[in-house]
Amino acid sequence: MNTPMRRLWPAVLLALVVACTERAPVAQEAPAPAAGAQGASSAAAPAVAAVGGLPNFSALVEAYGPAVVNVSTIAAAHEVSDGQPEISPDDPLYDFFRGFGFGGPRGGRAPPARGEGSGFVISADGYILTNAHVVDDASEVTVRTTDRREYRAKVVGIDTRTDVALLKIDAKNLPVVQVGDPHGLKAGEWVIAIGSPFGFENSVTAGIVSATARSLGDTYTPFIQTDVAVNPGNSGGPLFNLKGEVVGINSQIYSRTGGYQGVSFAIPIDVAMNVKDQLVTTGHVERGRIGVTIQEVNQALADSFKLSRPRGALVSQVEKGGPAADAGLKPGDVILAVDGHDIERSSELPPLVAAIKPGKQATLTVWRDKSERSVRIKVGELQEEPAVAMRDAKQNGEDTGKLGLAVRPLTGDEREELHTTGRLVVEGSDGPAAIAGVERGDVILAVNGAAVDSVGAFRTAVNASGATVALLIQRDNAQIFVPVRIDS
């Protein structure tokens, strides 16, 4: 570039900046939220203004940022053998330790693992939603608000199938979020996330919806895919639309390095609220099932079954004696709709069926012999293997509460895999049981020398005990008695 052009270049740049500024559109306000939204406050949602062609989220963040909390956890110490430190992927130092490969003492007890995540307040009396993987296995959960107040939180319940957890803190008049409708989301729509990535509390990131109803192998959650920057520590935080409504819970990222790479996934808020309602009401989550194995319909299969185009869920196997078999479904049937809800991809079928209350009748639209037909089916119940609600005995009157144990029945496959005759497994250990050394995953064989084969029998045996309960448990391939002293 010659000397005269060098002198002119700053003026040219200034002219370009002035020209762009003059062409900036007038700020526009987003439409007001729908009335009656769950968790909505009485105030109207803040407007999201467009500045220079881009949205300005500051009013939204100012209004709802205080309802977003930091969730920190401490997990109980446990045995280690490989010398590697136990650090949660949501811990701010996770990548640091993983990169250096530092190990702790070989053998013995590992120090308590610490983790961090995010959450948001859904009711002014202290109910908070977060991810199950943030608080799963935690012996202590602390919630910190934007004004730096800290509360010891109780895990009301977790559901690992959807990765949703419900917490409760002893507080009143808390700021709350507005709950929106994720079904209205469209690819390309602006959304923002607020959370604690790498421990930086109340960080705000923005992006667009990349896709909806995305299946990630966990077939019971139709994830919202976005390009919002979500990193370790963002887990459990809210995903907002431009109306200031929460439409999802940030849950997972796709990454080759452990950090953000432009693909993140959120649990639709309606799925999370359904889980929350069931955990509060019954302490567990019910899901429907029909007993079929399905696969995607590609062009070749569509041609084979004379479908006009690839769509629906192809039934490849029918469980003997299951609801589908009783209804007359056969391998080769293509399920096109459930109660009028069209199915484009096979991944859409499991969430639809799971949302139906067990025992209810559903109508399937099925393609068979080159034509559609309707099939009535009585929906069965999906056995919830990993789901557990940790409820306080004083609230629900359960006799097992005085031990601090949450237990569930083992499935047949689990019993075979564990090589055990036991029928109950510990899902959560707190209070006296935790102090005595009972851990999650222990199989309970007997109480005070008497075998127990159901949750009811276990409660009855504990209720009939004195000040100390002797539990016979199986851990790995060994059986041991563990005496648990009951608090008076």
C-alpha positions in Angstrom: 0.0 0.0 0.0 1.5 3.4 -1.0 1.9 6.3 1.5 -1.2 8.3 0.4 -3.5 5.3 0.8 -2.1 4.6 4.2 -3.1 8.1 5.3 -6.6 7.7 3.8 -7.3 4.2 5.2 -8.4 5.3 8.8 -10.8 7.7 7.2 -12.2 5.0 5.0 -12.7 2.7 8.0 -14.4 5.5 9.9 -16.8 6.2 7.0 -17.7 2.5 6.9 -18.4 2.4 10.6 -20.6 5.6 10.4 -22.4 4.1 7.4 -23.2 0.8 9.3 -24.4 2.8 12.3 -26.7 4.9 10.2 -28.2 1.8 8.6 -28.9 0.1 12.0 -32.6 -0.7 12.2 -34.9 0.7 14.9 -35.0 -1.5 18.1 -38.0 -3.9 18.1 -39.7 -5.5 21.0 -40.4 -9.2 21.3 -44.0 -10.3 21.7 -45.3 -10.6 25.3 -45.4 -14.1 26.8 -48.6 -16.1 26.8 -50.7 -15.6 30.0 -51.0 -18.4 32.5 -47.5 -19.9 32.0 -46.4 -22.2 34.7 -44.0 -20.6 37.2 -44.8 -17.1 35.8 -44.4 -14.1 37.9 -47.1 -11.3 37.8 -44.7 -9.0 36.0 -44.7 -9.0 32.2 -41.7 -10.6 30.5 -38.9 -8.1 29.6 -38.6 -7.1 26.0 -35.7 -8.3 24.0 -34.6 -5.4 21.8 -32.8 -5.7 18.5 -29.8 -3.5 18.3 -27.9 -3.2 15.1 -29.8 -6.2 13.7 -29.0 -8.4 16.7 -31.1 -9.1 19.9 -30.1 -7.5 23.2 -30.7 -9.9 26.1 -29.8 -7.6 28.9 -33.4 -6.9 30.1 -34.1 -10.6 30.1 -31.0 -11.5 32.1 -31.7 -8.7 34.6 -35.2 -10.0 35.1 -34.6 -13.7 35.4 -30.9 -14.0 36.2 -31.6 -13.9 39.9 -33.7 -17.1 39.6 -30.6 -19.0 38.4 -28.5 -20.7 41.1 -25.2 -22.4 41.5 -25.3 -26.0 42.7 -22.2 -27.4 44.4 -21.9 -31.0 45.6 -19.8 -33.2 47.8 -19.8 -36.9 47.2 -18.9 -39.4 50.0 -15.4 -40.8 50.1 -15.0 -44.3 48.6 -12.5 -46.9 47.9 -10.0 -46.3 45.0 -7.6 -48.7 43.3 -6.3 -47.0 40.2 -4.8 -43.9 41.7 -6.9 -41.5 39.7 -8.7 -38.6 41.4 -12.5 -38.7 41.4 -13.6 -35.4 39.9 -17.0 -34.6 38.5 -17.0 -33.6 34.8 -18.9 -30.5 36.0 -16.1 -29.5 38.3 -14.2 -26.3 37.2 -10.8 -28.2 37.6 -11.9 -31.4 35.7 -10.0 -30.6 32.5 -7.0 -29.4 34.5 -6.5 -32.6 36.4 -7.5 -34.8 33.5 -4.9 -33.0 31.3 -2.0 -33.5 33.8 -3.1 -37.0 34.8 -2.2 -36.5 38.4 -3.2 -39.5 40.6 -4.1 -39.7 44.2 -2.9 -42.3 46.7 -3.1 -45.8 45.4 -5.7 -47.9 47.3 -7.4 -46.7 50.5 -10.2 -44.0 50.6 -10.4 -41.3 48.0 -11.1 -37.8 49.2 -14.7 -36.6 48.8 -15.3 -35.7 45.2 -16.6 -32.1 44.6 -18.7 -30.9 41.7 -20.5 -27.9 40.4 -23.5 -27.3 38.2 -26.4 -24.9 37.8 -30.1 -24.9 38.5 -33.1 -22.6 38.5 -36.0 -21.8 40.9 -39.4 -22.9 39.7 -41.4 -21.9 42.8 -40.9 -19.1 45.4 -40.9 -21.6 48.3 -37.6 -23.2 47.2 -38.1 -25.9 44.6 -35.2 -26.0 42.1 -34.7 -28.0 38.9 -31.3 -29.2 37.9 -29.7 -32.2 36.2 -29.7 -35.7 37.8 -26.0 -36.1 37.0 -25.2 -32.9 38.9 -26.5 -34.3 42.3 -26.4 -38.0 41.7 -24.3 -39.7 44.5 -23.9 -36.4 46.3 -23.9 -36.6 50.1 -24.1 -32.8 50.4 -25.7 -30.3 48.1 -25.4 -26.5 48.5 -27.3 -23.9 46.5 -25.9 -20.4 46.2 -28.0 -17.5 44.9 -26.9 -14.5 43.0 -26.8 -12.4 46.2 -24.4 -14.9 47.6 -26.7 -16.5 50.1 -26.1 -20.2 50.6 -28.6 -23.0 51.5 -28.2 -26.7 52.2 -30.5 -28.4 49.7 -32.4 -31.6 50.0 -32.6 -33.9 46.9 -36.4 -34.5 46.6 -35.9 -36.9 43.8 -33.9 -37.8 40.7 -34.7 -39.5 37.4 -31.7 -40.5 35.5 -33.7 -41.6 32.4 -34.4 -37.9 31.7 -31.4 -36.5 33.7 -33.8 -34.4 35.8 -33.4 -33.8 39.5 -35.6 -31.8 41.9 -34.1 -29.9 44.9 -35.7 -28.1 47.8 -34.2 -25.4 50.0 -35.7 -23.8 53.1 -36.5 -20.3 51.7 -39.4 -18.1 50.8 -40.2 -15.3 48.3 -37.5 -16.4 45.9 -37.3 -15.0 42.4 -38.7 -17.6 39.9 -38.5 -18.3 36.2 -41.4 -18.4 33.7 -42.0 -21.8 32.2 -42.7 -21.8 28.4 -43.8 -24.2 25.7 -40.8 -25.9 24.0 -43.1 -27.2 21.2 -43.2 -23.8 19.7 -39.4 -23.7 19.2 -38.1 -23.6 15.6 -34.7 -24.2 14.1 -32.9 -20.8 13.8 -34.7 -19.2 16.8 -32.5 -17.3 19.3 -32.1 -18.8 22.7 -29.8 -18.0 25.7 -28.3 -20.0 28.5 -27.5 -18.8 32.0 -25.3 -21.0 34.3 -21.9 -21.5 36.0 -19.5 -22.8 33.3 -16.2 -23.7 34.9 -17.5 -22.2 38.1 -18.1 -18.7 36.7 -21.5 -18.1 38.2 -24.3 -16.5 36.2 -22.5 -16.5 32.9 -24.7 -15.7 29.9 -24.3 -17.3 26.4 -26.5 -17.0 23.4 -27.1 -18.9 20.2 -29.8 -20.4 18.0 -31.8 -23.6 18.0 -30.1 -26.1 15.7 -32.8 -28.8 15.8 -35.7 -30.1 18.0 -36.7 -33.6 19.0 -33.1 -34.9 18.7 -32.5 -38.5 19.9 -29.2 -39.2 21.7 -29.7 -42.9 22.4 -31.7 -42.1 25.6 -34.9 -42.6 23.7 -37.2 -41.0 26.3 -36.0 -37.4 25.9 -36.5 -35.5 22.6 -33.6 -33.1 23.1 -33.4 -29.5 21.9 -30.1 -29.0 20.0 -28.5 -25.6 20.1 -25.2 -23.9 19.3 -25.3 -22.0 22.6 -22.0 -22.2 24.4 -22.5 -24.8 27.2 -19.6 -26.1 29.2 -18.9 -28.1 32.3 -20.8 -26.3 35.1 -23.6 -25.2 32.8 -25.4 -28.5 33.4 -28.8 -28.0 35.0 -29.1 -24.3 34.0 -32.1 -22.9 32.1 -32.4 -22.3 28.3 -34.5 -19.2 27.6 -36.4 -18.1 24.5 -36.8 -14.5 23.5 -40.0 -14.2 25.5 -38.0 -14.8 28.7 -39.5 -18.2 29.2 -37.5 -21.3 30.1 -37.9 -23.9 27.3 -35.2 -26.4 28.4 -32.6 -27.5 30.9 -29.0 -27.5 29.5 -27.9 -31.1 29.9 -25.2 -32.4 27.5 -22.6 -31.3 25.0 -21.0 -33.1 22.1 -17.3 -32.6 22.4 -14.0 -34.2 21.5 -12.1 -32.2 24.1 -14.4 -31.8 27.1 -15.2 -28.2 26.1 -17.7 -26.4 24.0 -17.6 -27.3 20.3 -20.9 -25.8 19.0 -23.3 -28.6 19.7 -25.2 -28.7 23.0 -28.4 -30.3 24.1 -31.3 -29.3 26.4 -34.1 -31.3 28.0 -37.5 -29.8 27.0 -39.0 -28.1 30.0 -42.3 -29.9 29.6 -40.6 -33.2 30.1 -38.8 -31.9 33.2 -42.0 -30.4 34.7 -43.8 -33.8 34.2 -40.9 -35.5 36.0 -41.1 -32.9 38.8 -44.8 -33.3 39.3 -44.5 -37.1 39.6 -41.6 -36.9 42.0 -43.5 -34.5 44.3 -46.7 -36.5 44.1 -45.6 -40.1 44.2 -41.9 -40.1 44.7 -41.2 -41.9 41.4 -41.8 -41.6 37.7 -44.2 -43.7 35.7 -43.8 -44.3 32.0 -45.8 -46.3 29.5 -44.5 -49.1 27.4 -45.9 -51.4 24.7 -43.3 -54.1 24.4 -41.8 -53.7 20.9 -38.4 -53.3 19.3 -38.4 -50.7 16.6 -36.1 -49.4 13.9 -35.9 -46.5 11.5 -37.6 -46.7 8.1 -35.2 -45.9 5.3 -36.0 -45.6 1.6 -35.3 -49.2 0.9 -37.7 -50.4 3.7 -40.3 -47.9 2.6 -40.2 -49.3 -0.9 -40.4 -52.9 0.5 -43.5 -52.1 2.5 -45.0 -49.9 -0.2 -45.0 -46.7 1.8 -45.1 -43.5 -0.2 -42.0 -42.3 1.6 -39.8 -43.1 4.6 -41.7 -42.4 7.9 -42.9 -44.1 11.0 -41.3 -46.8 13.3 -40.9 -50.3 11.9 -41.7 -53.1 14.4 -38.9 -55.6 14.2 -39.8 -57.7 17.3 -42.8 -58.0 19.6 -42.3 -59.0 23.2 -44.1 -62.2 24.0 -47.1 -61.6 26.4 -46.6 -57.8 26.2 -49.1 -55.1 25.5 -48.3 -55.1 21.7 -48.6 -58.8 21.4 -52.0 -58.7 23.2 -53.1 -56.0 20.8 -52.1 -58.1 17.7 -49.1 -56.2 16.5 -46.6 -58.1 14.4 -43.1 -57.7 13.1 -43.3 -55.8 9.9 -45.9 -53.4 11.1 -45.0 -49.7 10.7 -46.4 -47.5 13.5 -47.3 -44.2 11.8 -49.1 -42.4 14.7 -50.0 -42.6 18.4 -53.3 -41.0 19.4 -53.2 -38.9 16.3 -49.6 -37.7 16.8 -47.7 -38.5 13.5 -44.4 -40.3 13.8 -41.8 -39.2 11.2 -38.8 -40.9 12.8 -38.6 -44.0 15.0 -37.0 -42.0 17.8 -40.3 -40.1 18.2 -42.3 -43.2 19.3 -40.7 -44.0 22.7 -41.3 -40.5 24.2 -44.9 -40.5 23.0 -45.6 -43.9 24.5 -43.7 -43.1 27.7 -45.9 -40.1 28.3 -49.0 -42.2 28.4 -50.1 -43.3 31.9 -49.7 -47.0 32.3 -53.1 -48.8 32.1 -54.6 -46.3 29.7 -55.8 -47.2 26.2 -54.0 -45.7 23.2 -54.8 -45.8 19.5 -51.9 -46.7 17.1 -52.1 -46.0 13.4 -50.4 -48.9 11.8 -49.3 -49.6 8.2 -49.8 -53.3 7.3 -50.5 -55.0 4.0 -50.2 -51.8 2.0 -52.9 -50.0 4.0 -53.5 -48.1 7.3 -55.4 -49.5 10.2 -56.2 -48.5 13.8 -55.1 -50.7 16.7 -56.2 -50.2 20.3 -53.6 -51.1 22.9 -53.5 -51.1 26.7 -50.3 -49.4 27.6 -48.1 -51.2 30.2 -45.6 -49.8 32.7 -41.9 -49.4 32.0 -39.9 -50.6 34.9 -37.8 -47.7 36.2 -34.5 -49.2 36.9 -32.4 -46.1 37.6 -35.0 -43.8 39.0 -35.1 -43.1 42.7 -36.8 -40.5 44.9 -35.0 -39.7 48.1 -37.9 -38.6 50.3 -37.7 -37.8 54.0 -39.5 -40.2 56.3 -41.1 -37.5 58.3 -42.8 -36.2 55.1 -44.1 -39.5 53.8 -44.2 -41.8 56.8 -42.0 -44.5 55.2 -40.4 -46.8 57.8 -37.2 -47.1 55.6 -36.7 -43.4 56.1 -35.2 -43.9 59.6 -32.3 -45.8 58.1 -31.8 -43.1 55.4 -32.0 -45.7 52.6 -33.8 -45.6 49.3 -34.1 -49.0 47.7 -35.7 -50.5 44.6 -36.2 -54.0 43.2 -33.5 -55.6 41.0 -34.5 -56.6 37.5 -33.9 -60.2 36.4 -31.0 -59.1 34.1 -29.4 -57.2 37.0 -29.6 -60.2 39.3 -28.0 -62.4 36.7 -25.3 -59.9 36.0 -24.6 -59.5 39.8 -24.8 -63.2 40.4 -27.0 -62.6 43.4 -30.1 -64.1 45.0 -31.0 -60.8 46.5 -33.9 -58.8 45.1 -33.3 -55.3 46.5 -30.6 -52.8 45.7 -29.6 -49.6 47.5 -30.2 -46.5 45.3 -29.4 -43.9 47.9 -27.7 -43.9 51.3 -27.9 -41.1 53.9 -28.1 -40.6 57.6 -27.5 -43.7 59.8 -27.0 -46.1 56.9 -24.4 -43.9 55.3 -22.6 -43.5 58.6 -22.6 -47.3 59.0 -21.0 -47.7 55.6 -24.0 -48.8 53.4 -23.4 -47.6 49.8 -25.3 -47.2 46.7 -25.2 -50.4 44.7 -25.2 -52.7 47.7 -27.6 -55.6 47.4 -29.7 -56.2 50.5 -30.1 -59.9 51.3 -31.6 -59.9 54.8 -32.6 -57.7 57.8 -31.8 -59.1 61.2 -31.2 -62.5 59.7 -34.5 -62.7 57.8 -34.5 -62.6 54.0 -36.3 -59.8 52.4 -37.6 -60.0 48.8 -39.6 -56.8 48.3 -39.6 -53.2 49.4 -42.6 -53.9 51.6 -40.9 -56.8 53.4 -37.9 -54.6 53.9 -40.0 -51.8 55.5 -41.8 -54.2 57.7 -38.6 -55.8 59.0 -37.0 -52.4 59.7 -40.1 -51.2 61.5 -40.0 -54.3 63.7 -36.4 -53.7 64.7 -35.0 -52.2 67.8 -32.3 -49.6 68.2 -29.9 -51.4 65.8 -30.7 -53.1 62.5 -28.3 -55.7 61.1 -28.3 -55.7 57.3 -26.8 -58.5 55.4 -25.6 -57.0 52.1 -23.7 -58.2 49.1 -21.0 -55.9 47.7 -19.1 -57.1 44.7 -18.7 -60.9 45.4 -18.7 -60.7 49.2 -21.4 -60.8 51.8 -21.1 -58.8 55.0 -23.3 -57.8 57.9 -23.6 -54.1 58.5 -25.1 -52.9 61.8 -27.0 -49.7 61.5 -27.8 -47.8 64.7 -31.1 -46.0 64.4 -31.3 -42.4 65.6 -33.7 -42.1 68.6 
